Amino acid sequence: MNITIIGVGNAGSTVAVDLTLKGHRVTLLKTSNSLHMEHFKYLREKRTLSIEECGEIRTANIHCVTTNFTEALTLDTDLIILYIQTNYHESIIKQIVPYLHDGQIILFEPGYLSTAYLLKYTSKNIISVEAESSPIDCRIVSPGICSVLFKNVRNPVGVFPYSSAENTMKKLAELDYHFYLLDSVVEAALHNPNLIVHTVGAIMSIPRIEYSKGEYWMYKEVFTPSVWNLVETLDFEKIEILKYMGLQQQKYVDACKFRNFENLTIDSLEAFYDYANNYSPKGPDVPDSRYITEDVSQGLCLLESLGKVFSISTPVTTALIEIASKSLRKDFRMCGRTIERLGENNIKKILTDHITYKS
């Protein structure tokens, strides 16, 4: 396939190499001048990118590395993968809409219901796919080199419109990421693991992050029994909202096990701690990281907004937003993802889509 990846960070870069080595023609599009500039400069000059996995280094020549939308998004682009923070999805969607064409697939890695932004800004027949998480957990270790930390064994996704799901899943199978079809993009949005563990973990870690001055492994340290009580309570609020919408409910640890482990008979909590202790990335090294700035504003604010619309109490969600806002002196609701911002009618279309098709 002809694939354009928007975002030249950890996951975008790593997946670009992986898909190129699988025989796809990949274009990397950088849309900002903030993060990973030295890495991007290297890519522009060399057009080579390497991934390190289990002591082996594999290198690929990337078809195109650019900042030009016209160059990156052409009529023969089959698939667009968004690998940028969800805070910027609305802005990027507005920028790429003129270059989109009917039948094109956009894969959000992940989305937090960015499908609604597509409906908000275009009437073109675009197929939206939202993933729970990236299929590869990775980090840029130096310009032009990425390290693979972990690969999911299954990757649940929702497809909108649901009527296109069968053909879309056949196309996505060409990526060889073991995608698994959910009933709705809403399930993918709310089963984003970062909604639960990034928010609780990073907020409860703020003193430790500041004290350690960057020498910190959140997944290994923070999830003590008391903090895990918060994880489970926040997870319960998410499940109540999914139940109200008539969608599949799944605990965080069960979703984690399904994505990460072949053996589904193992204990789900043990599976989480196995990932946390053996495969998780280091960090965050500052309180003001995407673990909070993205997953509170785009994840928790969305959850709180859904709760208000459905008259479902979300006290832990609200408390975490308040603590994060006061700790970092930012009003995350001001820039937060809400039903109003996504468009109430767009949410209704998404919620009724798979029900209408299946009935």
Secondary structure by P-SEA (a helix, b strand, c coil): cbbbbccccaaaaaaaaaaaaaccbbbbbbcccccaaaaaaaaaaccbbbbbcccbbbbbbcccccccccccccccccbbbbcccccaaaaaaaaacccccccbbbbbcccccaaaaaaaccccbbbbbbbcccccccccccccbbbbcccccbbbbbbccccaaaaaaaaaccccccccccccaaaaaaacccccaaaaaaaaaaaaaaaaccccccccccccaaaaaaaaaaaaaaaaaaaaaccccccaaaaaaaaccccccccaaaaaaaaaaccccccccccccccccccccccaaaaaaaaaaaccccaaaaaaaaaaaaaacccccccccccccccaaaaaaaaaaaaaaac
